[in-house]
Amino acid sequence: MAQITQNAIPALTTGGSGSLGIDIDLILMVHNPNLISIKLSNITATGYYQINGVTVDIGKGALNQSVTFPAKGDLTFPLPFHLLYTASDPNSQAALKDLVTRCGILGGPRQPLSMSYVAQLDIALISWLGIKPTISNNISFDCPLTP
């Protein structure tokens, strides 16, 4: 099971199309209950935000290096993630407004952010067979922005 925290100062970027990007490192803490170690060659993830009954794709992340989970052990590692909001997309606008509201930027109280994700695991032991398991879950974390 992965627990996700965020402990880096986010880097903000803007695009010519009115987009806003936030680069963060999600710190994953994973416990491997198996008797053997497991090596991941890569993890790719897509994040989704639920707003007004619509699921909005809010960003992507990837681990650009291999990581080995020790047998019967724990491992903590960063997963670079790029949150992206596009001004031309009304659903993205609603998600961004909800994000800044929950972060207290508009003057209200700070609230945790909730999102869902889908991650594809490139496990060295089985990926050569074309098998890349997918996991999905809902997560909640403190806002990476400060007012």
C-alpha positions in Angstrom: 0.0 0.0 0.0 1.3 3.4 -0.9 1.0 6.5 1.3 1.5 9.7 -0.5 2.9 12.9 0.9 4.4 15.9 -0.8 7.4 17.7 0.7 9.0 19.7 -2.0 8.3 23.4 -2.9 6.3 23.2 -6.2 7.6 24.8 -9.3 5.0 26.8 -11.2 5.0 27.2 -15.0 2.7 29.0 -17.3 2.0 28.2 -21.0 1.1 30.4 -23.9 -2.3 28.8 -24.1 -3.3 30.0 -20.7 -2.2 26.8 -18.9 -0.8 26.5 -15.4 1.6 23.7 -14.5 2.7 22.7 -11.0 5.7 20.3 -10.7 5.8 18.4 -7.4 7.4 15.3 -6.1 4.9 12.9 -4.6 6.8 11.0 -1.9 5.6 7.3 -2.0 6.0 5.1 1.0 5.6 1.4 0.0 5.6 -1.7 2.1 6.5 -5.0 0.3 5.0 -7.9 2.3 6.5 -10.5 -0.1 9.3 -12.9 0.6 11.2 -11.7 -2.5 12.3 -8.2 -3.5 10.5 -6.6 -6.4 12.2 -4.4 -9.0 10.2 -1.8 -10.9 11.7 -0.4 -14.1 9.2 2.4 -14.2 5.9 3.7 -12.9 3.7 6.0 -14.9 0.7 7.6 -13.4 -2.2 9.8 -14.4 -4.1 11.9 -11.9 -7.8 12.8 -12.0 -9.9 15.3 -10.1 -13.6 15.0 -9.6 -15.5 18.3 -9.9 -19.2 18.9 -10.6 -19.7 15.3 -11.5 -17.0 15.4 -14.1 -13.6 13.6 -14.0 -10.8 15.9 -15.1 -7.3 14.7 -16.2 -5.1 16.9 -14.1 -1.6 15.6 -14.7 0.9 12.9 -15.2 3.9 11.5 -13.5 6.7 9.0 -14.1 9.5 7.4 -12.3 12.5 7.7 -14.7 14.7 5.2 -12.9 14.3 1.7 -11.5 13.5 1.1 -7.9 13.7 -2.1 -5.9 11.3 -2.8 -3.0 13.1 -5.0 -0.5 11.6 -8.3 0.6 9.4 -7.8 3.7 10.5 -4.2 3.9 9.7 -0.6 3.3 10.9 1.9 0.7 10.3 5.6 0.3 11.0 7.3 -3.0 9.9 10.4 -5.0 7.6 10.3 -8.0 7.8 13.5 -10.1 4.3 14.6 -11.0 3.2 17.5 -13.3 -0.2 18.9 -12.5 -1.6 20.8 -15.5 -4.7 23.1 -15.7 -5.7 24.6 -19.1 -7.7 27.8 -19.2 -9.5 26.9 -22.4 -11.1 23.8 -20.8 -14.1 24.7 -18.6 -13.7 21.5 -16.5 -10.0 22.3 -16.0 -11.0 25.9 -15.0 -13.5 24.5 -12.4 -10.8 22.1 -11.1 -8.3 25.0 -10.8 -10.8 27.2 -9.0 -11.6 24.4 -6.5 -7.8 23.8 -6.0 -7.1 27.4 -5.2 -10.1 27.6 -2.9 -9.0 24.4 -1.0 -5.5 25.8 -0.8 -6.8 28.9 1.0 -5.5 31.2 -1.8 -8.9 32.9 -2.0 -9.0 33.6 1.7 -10.8 30.6 3.0 -9.5 27.8 5.2 -7.0 25.3 3.8 -8.6 21.9 3.1 -7.0 18.6 1.9 -7.1 17.8 -1.8 -8.5 14.6 -3.0 -7.8 13.0 -6.4 -7.7 9.6 -8.0 -5.0 8.0 -10.0 -4.2 5.2 -12.3 -0.7 3.9 -12.3 1.0 1.4 -14.6 3.8 -0.7 -13.1 6.7 -1.9 -15.2 7.8 -4.9 -13.0 11.1 -6.3 -14.3 10.2 -9.9 -13.4 7.1 -10.0 -15.6 7.2 -7.0 -18.0 9.2 -9.0 -20.6 6.0 -11.0 -21.0 4.0 -7.9 -21.9 2.4 -7.8 -18.4 2.2 -4.4 -16.8 -0.2 -4.3 -13.9 -2.4 -1.3 -13.4 -3.4 0.0 -10.0 -5.9 2.8 -9.2 -6.9 4.4 -5.9 -8.1 7.6 -4.4 -5.7 9.7 -2.4 -5.9 12.8 -0.2 -2.9 15.2 0.6 -2.2 18.7 1.8 -2.2 21.4 -0.8 1.2 21.9 -2.4 0.6 25.7 -2.6 0.7 28.2 0.2 -1.4 31.4 0.2 
